[in-house]
């Protein structure tokens, strides 16, 4: 599919983690949590916070995937 400029209409053609049509993605939620940790707004277990946010957004991930993402966020924030 192409737009009026003749370019390919790719739904994921940019690197932003913004909401897509009002629906939060796992990436946007992870970025929000990462930012909140940096600001000192999240002091709870990161896995638990991610699970709550994903549940609220209707996103279902394996517990192992949530734990891996939490670990990645914790490493990123600590550097």
Beta strands, then each sheet from edge to edge (+ up, - down):
end
